[in-house]
Amino acid sequence: MNIKEAKNYIKDSVKLYLKKDEEGEYRIPIVRQRPIFLLGAPGIGKTAIMEQIAQELQIALVSYSMTHHTRQSALGLPFITHKEYGDLSYEVSEYTMSEIIASVYDVMEASGLKEGILFLDEINCVSETLAPSMLQFLQYKVFGRHQVPEGWVIVTAGNPPEYNKSVREFDVVTLDRMKILEVEAEYSVWKEYAGERGIHTAITNYLDMKKEDFYQVETTVRGKNYITARGWEDLSQMLILYEEEGLAVEESLVGQYLRNDRVVKEFTAYYDLYRKYQNDYRVEDILSGRVSEQVKDKARKADFDERLSLMGMLIDKSQHDIRENMQTCEMLGELMNPLKALKAKAEAGCSVEELLGLLKQQTEGRQKAMESLQKAGALSARDKHKSRAIVRFLEACEKQLKVEKETDAQTAFAGIKACFDGQVAQYREDTGKVKERLHYLFAFVEDTFGSGNEMLILVTECTVQQDSAKFISMYGCEDYQRHNEELMLTERGDRLIAQIRELEI
């Protein structure tokens, strides 16, 4: 299966493991909660999907790599304790709490979340002294004398032996206690993730043309050559920073992330071309409706790779605008509840001081919730950005109330509402601009390329990207609707023609 299918399967399993009956007991006893074993090549996103699952389910995540653990660090250190059995006294060996189990309790204490995922990576690379204890852990969730707390689901991961010399083959007894998911790298799935994470367009454009370069691991006379999804993502972040600083991107930089000489040379050459296309086509002019006929003519005469690069740049910029717009929409939507509470308090005749007290509680509550999720590893970058924007707005309202202490509560709230209405008005204005830019994008593609492959790419990206699909469903886009219907009709016609040919009519 691919990494997206694995993510959905693990997410569903975690939800089922955490399902409780009417008495608050877990429906599946802890001894029957088989740990999940995610088996796949390095760098395909195993750790990333665990972070996403924890964030989406709003539960904690504790991650550990087992490669560095000895028996003592995993199970705890021995110490002597005194015990009495009947009339006899004994000195008995006990163990301190495992570092891994202690980390779970630390996160529970810091975040306040009592349920989560304990993710153990490289579990098939444990040391020889630790290997016998893993069977007990996988069945009973126990390290030494200490059990993983109830409400914590065990997910493990490892690489196949061809990728790691330290891999130990599990016997049937161990395998029979796990749910095994074998995962393979798949570019089409990663591209969806890349769109959501803002991966540099030069990378996705290059890989659209050379999908075989997305993931490679091979042994040559010079050693290991490898390219992973992790490498592409890390390179993306560095390319963005290099561009911000005006630094030149050379093969020496690309080679730090992609360990394959051919791909390093080809991608670096393509990146130079990509930067040239940026200067030649002036994406901002196209999205602002100021495109010249010379640019359209140049695009029509361009070869396929150049047109694909141009479409990538246009779609990336448009998606970025839409993503920011939808994030603002989410932020304003979440502000409605605290503002309604303030309004009700003001209408009930409270003082400005009491209104300020409620506002402080709301600000502190949001800040505390954000910090709690962050400590638990369950806060996505998007949610963090949104929460910080909400906190900033509430803090600004606090400052405003402190200035207006001499007024009544309803007048003070009216000032807060005016600030909120101002942000809503700005959001609506920005939404109009985004719609206009999206129209200019469709108009350019239609005027330049007609209803060919370029239009198909644009319609497809607007459909599969979550933010653009939501934006269009909320605010509409006549250009999208029209071309989407045309392309669907074309697809139906092609299928009918193919069926007729098969029937030899």
Residue pairs with C-beta under 8 A, 6 or more apart in sequence:
1 9
1 181
1 182
1 183
1 184
2 183
2 184
2 185
2 186
2 189
3 40
3 44
3 45
3 46
3 49
3 183
3 185
3 186
3 189
3 190
4 186
4 189
4 192
4 193
6 38
6 40
6 49
6 181
6 183
7 49
7 52
7 53
9 181
10 36
10 38
10 49
10 50
10 53
10 155
10 181
11 53
11 56
11 57
13 36
13 153
13 179
14 53
14 57
14 59
14 117
14 153
14 155
15 57
16 27
16 28
17 26
17 28
17 33
17 153
18 26
18 59
18 115
18 151
18 153
19 26
19 27
19 28
20 26
20 27
21 27
26 33
26 150
26 151
30 141
30 147
30 148
30 150
31 139
31 140
31 141
33 141
33 153
33 154
34 177
34 178
34 179
35 138
35 154
35 155
35 156
35 177
35 178
35 179
36 153
36 154
36 155
36 156
36 178
36 179
36 181
37 123
37 156
37 157
37 158
37 175
37 178
37 179
37 180
37 181
38 46
38 155
38 156
38 157
38 158
38 181
38 183
39 157
39 158
39 159
39 160
39 180
39 181
39 182
39 183
40 46
40 157
40 159
40 160
40 182
40 183
40 184
40 185
41 159
41 160
41 163
41 184
41 185
41 215
41 217
41 228
42 159
42 163
42 164
42 217
42 226
42 228
42 230
43 215
43 226
43 228
43 229
43 230
43 231
44 183
44 184
44 185
44 215
44 228
44 229
44 230
45 190
45 193
45 229
45 230
46 121
46 157
46 183
47 63
47 119
47 121
47 157
48 193
50 61
50 63
50 117
50 119
50 155
51 61
51 377
52 380
53 117
54 60
54 61
54 116
54 117
54 376
54 377
54 378
55 378
55 379
55 380
55 383
57 378
58 113
58 373
58 378
59 113
59 115
59 116
59 117
59 376
59 378
60 107
60 108
60 111
60 113
60 115
60 116
60 117
60 376
60 377
60 378
61 116
61 117
61 119
61 376
61 377
61 378
62 100
62 103
62 104
62 107
62 116
62 117
62 118
62 119
62 377
63 119
63 121
63 377
64 100
64 103
64 118
64 119
64 120
64 121
65 120
65 121
65 122
66 74
66 120
66 121
66 122
66 123
66 125
66 126
66 130
67 122
67 125
67 126
67 166
69 99
69 100
69 126
69 127
69 130
70 127
70 129
70 130
71 127
71 129
71 130
71 133
73 98
73 99
74 98
74 99
74 100
74 126
74 130
74 133
74 143
75 95
75 98
75 130
75 133
75 143
75 144
76 95
76 96
76 97
76 98
76 99
76 143
76 144
76 145
76 146
77 95
77 96
78 93
78 94
78 95
78 96
79 93
79 94
79 95
79 96
80 91
80 92
80 93
80 94
81 91
81 92
81 93
81 94
82 89
82 90
82 91
82 92
83 89
83 90
83 91
83 92
84 90
94 145
95 144
95 145
95 146
97 105
97 144
97 146
98 143
98 144
98 146
100 118
100 120
100 143
101 143
101 146
101 147
101 148
104 116
104 118
104 148
104 149
104 152
105 149
107 113
107 116
107 375
107 376
107 377
108 114
108 116
108 149
110 372
110 375
110 376
111 372
111 373
111 375
111 376
111 378
112 372
113 372
113 373
113 376
113 378
114 149
114 151
115 151
115 152
116 151
116 152
116 153
116 376
116 378
117 152
117 153
117 154
117 155
118 148
118 152
118 153
118 154
118 155
119 155
119 156
119 157
120 154
120 155
120 156
120 157
121 156
121 157
121 158
122 157
122 158
122 159
122 164
123 134
123 156
123 157
123 158
124 158
124 159
124 167
124 168
124 169
124 170
125 158
125 159
125 164
125 166
125 167
125 168
126 134
126 168
131 168
133 143
133 144
134 174
135 173
135 174
135 177
136 142
137 143
138 154
138 156
138 174
138 177
138 178
139 177
140 147
141 147
141 148
141 152
141 154
142 148
148 154
156 178
158 164
158 167
159 167
160 167
161 167
161 169
163 217
185 214
185 215
185 228
185 229
187 207
187 211
187 214
187 215
190 214
190 229
191 204
191 207
191 208
192 464
193 199
194 203
194 204
194 233
194 236
195 204
195 319
195 461
195 464
195 465
196 465
196 466
197 233
198 236
198 320
198 323
199 232
199 233
199 236
200 235
200 236
200 239
200 240
201 274
201 312
201 313
201 315
201 316
202 239
202 270
202 271
202 274
203 232
203 235
203 236
203 239
203 267
204 312
204 316
205 270
205 274
205 308
205 309
205 312
205 313
206 213
206 266
206 267
206 270
206 271
206 274
207 213
207 214
207 232
208 308
208 312
209 305
209 308
210 266
213 227
213 260
213 263
213 266
213 267
214 227
214 229
214 232
215 227
215 228
215 229
216 225
216 226
216 227
216 260
216 263
217 224
217 225
217 226
217 227
217 228
218 224
218 225
218 226
219 225
224 259
225 259
225 260
225 261
226 259
226 260
227 258
227 259
227 260
227 263
231 257
231 258
231 259
232 257
232 258
234 257
235 254
235 257
235 258
238 253
238 257
239 249
239 271
242 248
242 249
242 253
249 268
249 271
249 272
250 268
251 264
251 265
251 268
254 264
254 267
254 268
254 271
255 261
255 264
258 264
258 267
273 306
273 309
274 309
274 313
277 306
277 309
277 310
277 313
278 313
280 295
280 298
281 295
281 298
281 299
281 310
281 313
282 291
282 295
283 313
283 314
283 317
284 317
285 291
285 292
285 295
286 295
286 314
286 440
286 441
286 444
287 314
287 317
287 318
287 321
287 437
287 440
287 441
288 437
288 440
289 436
289 440
289 443
291 440
291 444
296 444
296 447
296 448
299 306
299 307
299 310
299 448
299 449
300 448
300 449
302 310
307 449
307 454
308 457
311 445
311 454
311 457
311 458
314 441
314 444
314 445
314 458
315 441
315 457
315 458
315 461
318 437
318 438
318 441
318 468
319 461
319 465
319 467
319 468
321 434
321 437
322 434
322 438
322 465
322 467
322 468
322 471
323 467
325 427
325 430
325 431
325 434
325 467
325 471
326 467
326 470
326 471
327 382
327 385
327 386
328 389
328 427
328 430
329 427
329 474
330 386
331 386
331 389
331 390
331 393
332 420
332 423
332 424
332 427
334 386
334 390
335 390
335 393
335 420
338 359
338 362
338 394
339 416
339 417
339 420
341 358
341 362
342 355
342 358
342 359
342 362
342 413
342 416
343 413
343 417
345 354
345 355
345 358
345 409
346 355
346 409
346 410
346 412
346 413
347 410
349 409
350 409
351 409
352 401
352 404
352 405
352 407
352 408
352 409
352 412
353 405
354 409
355 401
355 409
355 412
355 413
356 398
356 401
356 402
356 405
359 394
359 397
359 398
359 401
360 398
362 394
363 391
363 394
363 395
363 398
366 387
366 390
366 391
366 394
367 391
369 387
370 379
370 384
370 387
370 388
370 391
373 379
373 383
374 384
379 387
393 419
393 420
393 423
396 419
397 416
397 419
400 412
400 415
400 416
400 419
401 412
401 416
404 411
404 412
404 415
431 475
434 471
435 475
435 477
438 477
438 479
438 480
439 477
439 478
439 479
441 458
442 458
442 477
442 479
442 480
442 483
443 479
445 454
445 455
445 458
446 455
446 479
446 483
448 454
449 455
451 483
451 486
451 487
451 490
455 483
455 487
456 487
458 483
459 480
459 483
459 484
459 487
461 468
462 468
462 469
462 472
462 477
462 480
463 469
463 484
471 477
472 480
